[in-house]
Amino acid sequence: MVSLFFGIKTHFCIAGFLLLNTAFIPSAHAAVSLQGNKQSYPAVQTEEFGKTGGKPGASDDLPSLRDSPQQRGIAQLIHSANESSNPVTRRNAQWTLGLLALHGIGMPADGAKALQWFARAQRSGHPMASAGLAWCAIDGCGQPPNPPAARPWIAQLSKVDAPRAQYFNWLLAKQLAPLALAQPSNAGQDDMVSEAAQDSNAIPEQALLQRAAQAGSPNAQLELGLALLAQGKTQAALHQFEAAAPRSQSAAINARLLKERMHASAESKKVDSSESFSAQQQWIQAQRYHKGQGVPANYTEALRLYQQAAANGHVGARRMLELIYSRPNPNGSINIGWMQEVANIDPITQTMVIASTAGPSPYRRDPSPLYDLIPASWR
């Protein structure tokens, strides 16, 4: 009996020991798997991310997002910013994370978080961090702007990027200048600059901006181009856009758009000055004025050209005139609203033609004066 009792007790002890040890096996195996997985990162990275101003729960989201190459890149930057033993790698990662947070690349846009990363990069000795801190002082980056606080950072920036510092000095002067009253535009202003003219016909402290543009700041060249465009100086504006284009996508788009409009304007004048051209050319020109493609919409001119094309035998022009005249105003005059509606109708098939664009593309600015500093792989 005694031996049987001790045998049973021994059996249960051994079984219990095995169960306890087995319970720990998955944890040990999981630890080995995480350590061997090159796409996994220590938990301290997500904790440090939270300490630098991450939103609550952001660290918990990172593991589920690592299937995205962009999110793996963010996680690697966070690891380098917090854990790298190489000071250059660490400060570059901090600076890049500030740029990405500012512009909402790979993460939601968060000016406050961008400011924290810029401050860390500055403490780590990144030479361009002063640009981020100057911009956040001028813009606010999620906090009330404090333009005068940008001055010491601009002074530091001038030692490493003088053209950009000059542009920031213009931004600062514009922020601190008294609000100027808008002036009415000239009645005969060039058609191509009507959108840009909304900015105003002149800019404050233009001499500062011109110096920054001459020094090679793409931000200043882009802004000066927009100012010149608003003043009707299209050729000078194009020169500034083309100068900034290699470092500014917005400037490249503006240059392309302005060249297209200048070409369309030249072609329009060339056609208008011709004493005779074919019915098809008259139809094409009438459509341009009717739809406002490359030229301002001008229904009077469109009707004149439709009538000429119809007189020369163009069937589409004749049917378009029939369509336009089918719904006159009560007093018998042209119904402008109806004429606008039929602009994209094919008069032959009586079907709607979907326009390639909803309207002329606006001229652009970069999202911030730091946008060109984002590494190309992240844009």
C-alpha positions in Angstrom: 0.0 0.0 0.0 2.8 2.4 1.0 4.7 1.7 -2.2 1.5 2.1 -4.3 0.7 5.5 -2.6 4.2 6.8 -3.2 4.1 5.5 -6.8 0.8 7.4 -7.5 2.1 10.6 -5.8 5.3 10.4 -7.8 3.3 10.0 -11.0 1.2 13.1 -10.2 4.3 15.2 -9.3 6.0 14.3 -12.6 2.8 15.1 -14.6 2.5 18.4 -12.8 6.1 19.3 -13.5 5.7 18.5 -17.2 2.5 20.6 -17.4 4.2 23.6 -15.8 7.2 23.3 -18.1 5.0 22.8 -21.2 3.1 26.0 -20.3 6.3 28.0 -20.8 7.3 26.5 -24.1 5.2 28.7 -26.4 6.5 31.9 -24.7 10.1 30.8 -25.2 9.3 29.8 -28.8 7.6 33.1 -29.5 10.6 35.0 -28.1 12.9 33.0 -30.5 10.5 33.8 -33.4 10.5 37.5 -32.7 14.2 37.6 -32.4 14.7 35.8 -35.7 12.2 37.9 -37.6 14.0 40.8 -39.3 10.7 42.7 -39.7 10.1 42.8 -35.9 11.3 45.5 -33.6 11.8 45.6 -29.8 8.9 46.9 -27.8 11.0 49.8 -26.5 10.7 51.4 -29.9 6.9 51.8 -29.6 7.3 53.0 -26.0 9.8 55.6 -27.0 7.5 56.7 -29.9 4.9 57.4 -27.4 7.3 59.4 -25.2 8.1 61.7 -28.2 4.6 62.8 -28.5 2.8 59.9 -30.3 -0.9 59.7 -30.0 -2.4 57.3 -27.5 -2.6 53.9 -29.0 -0.2 54.7 -31.8 2.4 52.2 -30.4 -0.2 49.5 -30.3 -1.0 50.0 -34.0 2.5 49.6 -35.3 2.7 45.8 -35.3 -0.5 45.5 -37.3 0.9 48.0 -39.9 4.2 46.4 -40.6 2.9 44.6 -43.7 3.2 48.0 -45.4 6.7 48.9 -46.6 6.1 52.5 -45.7 5.1 51.6 -42.1 8.2 49.3 -41.9 10.2 52.3 -43.0 8.6 54.5 -40.3 9.3 51.8 -37.6 13.0 51.6 -38.7 13.3 55.4 -38.5 11.8 55.4 -35.0 14.2 52.7 -34.0 17.1 54.7 -35.4 15.9 57.9 -33.8 15.7 56.3 -30.4 18.2 53.5 -30.3 20.9 54.1 -32.9 24.4 54.3 -31.4 25.5 56.3 -34.4 24.8 60.0 -33.7 24.5 60.9 -37.4 22.0 58.1 -38.1 20.0 59.1 -35.0 19.8 62.8 -35.8 19.0 62.2 -39.5 16.2 59.8 -38.5 14.8 62.4 -36.0 14.9 65.1 -38.7 13.2 62.9 -41.3 10.5 61.9 -38.8 9.8 65.6 -38.2 9.4 66.2 -42.0 7.1 63.2 -42.4 4.9 64.2 -39.4 4.6 67.7 -40.6 3.4 66.7 -44.1 1.4 63.6 -43.1 3.6 61.1 -45.0 3.4 57.6 -43.6 1.4 58.9 -40.6 -1.3 61.4 -39.9 -0.2 65.0 -40.2 0.8 66.2 -36.7 2.5 69.6 -36.3 3.0 69.2 -32.6 4.8 65.9 -33.1 6.8 67.4 -36.0 8.0 70.2 -33.7 9.1 67.6 -31.1 11.1 65.7 -33.6 12.7 68.9 -34.9 13.6 69.9 -31.4 15.2 66.5 -30.8 17.1 66.7 -34.1 18.4 70.1 -33.1 19.6 68.9 -29.8 21.3 66.0 -31.6 23.1 68.5 -33.9 21.3 68.2 -37.2 22.4 71.2 -39.3 18.9 71.8 -40.9 16.8 71.4 -37.7 16.8 75.1 -37.3 14.7 75.3 -40.5 12.1 73.1 -39.0 12.0 75.2 -35.8 11.9 78.5 -37.7 8.9 77.3 -39.7 7.1 76.0 -36.6 7.6 79.4 -35.0 6.2 81.2 -38.0 3.4 78.7 -38.8 2.6 77.4 -35.3 2.8 73.6 -36.1 -0.3 72.9 -34.1 0.3 75.8 -31.6 -0.3 79.5 -31.8 2.3 81.1 -34.2 5.1 83.1 -32.6 6.9 84.7 -35.6 9.5 86.7 -33.6 10.7 83.4 -32.0 11.9 82.4 -35.5 14.7 84.9 -35.6 17.4 83.0 -33.7 16.6 79.9 -35.7 16.8 81.8 -39.0 20.2 83.2 -37.9 21.4 79.6 -37.3 19.9 78.5 -40.7 21.8 81.2 -42.5 25.1 79.5 -41.7 24.1 76.3 -43.6 21.4 77.3 -46.1 21.6 81.1 -46.7 19.0 81.2 -49.6 16.4 79.4 -47.4 17.2 81.7 -44.5 16.6 84.7 -46.8 13.2 83.2 -47.8 12.3 82.7 -44.1 13.2 86.3 -43.5 10.7 87.3 -46.2 8.1 85.0 -44.6 8.8 86.6 -41.2 8.5 90.2 -42.6 5.3 89.3 -44.4 3.8 87.9 -41.2 4.8 90.9 -39.1 3.8 93.5 -41.8 0.5 95.4 -41.4 -2.3 93.9 -43.4 -2.4 95.6 -46.8 -5.7 96.6 -48.4 -6.5 94.6 -51.5 -6.3 96.7 -54.7 -8.7 96.2 -57.6 -7.1 94.5 -60.6 -6.8 96.2 -64.0 -9.7 95.7 -66.3 -7.4 94.6 -69.1 -5.4 92.1 -67.2 -4.1 89.1 -69.1 -6.7 86.3 -69.1 -4.1 83.7 -68.1 -3.4 85.4 -64.7 -6.9 85.8 -63.5 -6.5 83.0 -61.0 -3.2 84.1 -59.7 -4.5 87.7 -59.4 -6.5 86.6 -56.4 -3.3 86.8 -54.3 -3.0 90.6 -55.1 -1.1 92.7 -57.6 1.9 93.2 -55.3 3.5 91.5 -52.4 5.0 92.9 -49.2 8.8 93.1 -48.9 9.2 92.1 -52.6 12.9 93.1 -52.5 13.6 90.4 -49.8 11.8 87.8 -51.9 13.7 88.8 -55.0 17.1 88.5 -53.2 16.1 85.0 -51.9 15.1 83.9 -55.4 18.3 85.2 -56.9 20.3 83.3 -54.2 18.6 80.1 -55.5 15.8 79.4 -53.0 13.2 77.3 -54.8 10.6 78.4 -52.3 11.3 82.1 -53.2 11.4 81.4 -56.9 8.0 79.7 -56.7 6.5 82.5 -54.7 8.0 85.2 -56.9 6.7 83.5 -59.9 3.2 83.6 -58.5 3.6 87.3 -57.6 4.8 88.1 -61.2 2.0 86.1 -62.6 -0.5 88.1 -60.6 1.1 91.3 -62.0 0.6 90.1 -65.6 4.3 89.4 -66.2 3.9 85.9 -67.6 7.3 85.5 -69.2 9.1 86.6 -66.0 6.9 84.3 -64.0 7.7 81.3 -66.3 11.4 82.0 -65.8 11.0 81.7 -62.0 8.9 78.6 -62.2 11.4 76.9 -64.5 14.3 77.9 -62.2 12.5 76.3 -59.2 11.2 73.2 -61.1 14.1 70.8 -60.4 13.4 71.1 -56.7 9.7 71.9 -56.6 7.0 69.8 -58.1 4.5 72.6 -57.7 6.8 74.9 -59.7 7.2 72.3 -62.4 3.4 72.0 -62.7 3.0 75.8 -62.8 5.6 76.1 -65.5 3.8 73.4 -67.6 0.4 75.0 -67.1 1.6 78.5 -67.9 3.4 77.4 -71.1 0.2 75.6 -72.2 -1.9 78.7 -71.6 0.6 81.0 -73.2 0.6 78.7 -76.3 -3.2 78.6 -76.3 -3.4 82.4 -76.1 -0.9 82.7 -79.0 -2.8 80.2 -81.1 -6.1 82.0 -80.3 -4.7 85.3 -81.4 -3.2 83.7 -84.5 -6.5 82.2 -85.5 -8.4 85.4 -84.7 -6.1 87.4 -86.9 -6.5 85.1 -89.9 -8.9 86.5 -92.5 -10.1 83.1 -93.6 -10.0 79.6 -92.2 -11.9 76.4 -92.7 -15.4 75.5 -91.2 -13.7 72.9 -89.1 -11.3 75.4 -87.6 -14.2 77.8 -87.0 -16.0 74.9 -85.2 -13.0 74.1 -83.0 -12.5 77.7 -82.1 -16.2 78.2 -81.3 -16.1 75.1 -79.0 -13.1 76.6 -77.2 -14.9 79.9 -76.5 -18.1 78.0 -75.6 -16.4 75.7 -73.1 -13.7 78.1 -71.9 -10.9 75.8 -73.0 -7.6 77.7 -72.9 -9.4 81.0 -73.2 -12.1 82.6 -71.1 -15.6 81.5 -72.0 -17.1 84.0 -74.4 -20.6 83.1 -75.6 -20.9 86.0 -78.0 -17.7 85.0 -79.8 -18.8 81.3 -79.7 -22.1 82.2 -81.4 -20.3 84.3 -84.1 -18.0 81.4 -84.9 -20.8 78.8 -84.9 -22.7 80.9 -87.3 -19.6 81.3 -89.6 -18.9 77.5 -89.5 -22.6 76.7 -90.2 -22.6 79.2 -93.1 -19.5 77.3 -94.5 -21.4 74.0 -94.3 -20.4 72.6 -90.9 -23.2 70.3 -89.7 -22.2 70.2 -86.1 -22.2 74.0 -85.9 -25.6 74.2 -87.5 -27.1 71.7 -85.0 -25.4 73.3 -82.1 -27.1 76.6 -83.1 -30.4 74.8 -83.3 -29.8 73.4 -79.8 -28.9 76.8 -78.4 -31.9 78.6 -79.9 -34.3 75.8 -78.8 -34.7 77.3 -75.3 -34.6 81.1 -75.5 -35.4 83.5 -72.7 -39.1 84.7 -72.5 -38.1 87.9 -74.3 -36.5 85.8 -77.1 -32.9 86.5 -76.2 -30.2 83.8 -75.8 -30.6 81.8 -72.6 -27.1 81.9 -71.2 -27.9 79.2 -68.6 -29.0 76.9 -71.3 -26.1 77.7 -73.5 -23.8 76.8 -70.6 -25.6 73.5 -70.1 -25.2 72.4 -73.8 -21.5 73.3 -73.9 -20.6 69.6 -73.4 -23.3 68.1 -75.6 -22.4 66.5 -78.9 -24.9 68.2 -81.3 -24.8 65.3 -83.7 -25.6 62.5 -81.2 -27.3 64.7 -78.6 -25.3 63.0 -75.9 -23.2 64.5 -73.1 -19.5 64.6 -73.6 -17.5 64.2 -70.4 -14.9 66.9 -70.3 -11.4 65.8 -69.6 -11.0 68.3 -66.8 -13.6 70.1 -64.7 -11.8 73.4 -65.4 -8.5 75.1 -65.6 -6.0 73.8 -63.1 -5.0 76.3 -60.4 -1.4 77.4 -59.9 0.1 75.7 -56.9 2.3 76.2 -53.9 4.3 73.6 -52.1 2.7 72.3 -48.8 5.5 74.0 -46.8 8.9 75.6 -47.3 10.4 72.4 -46.0 8.8 70.1 -48.6 11.8 70.0 -50.9 13.9 68.7 -48.0 11.9 65.4 -47.7 14.1 62.6 -48.9 13.0 61.6 -52.5 12.2 58.1 -51.4 9.4 59.4 -49.2 7.8 61.8 -51.6 
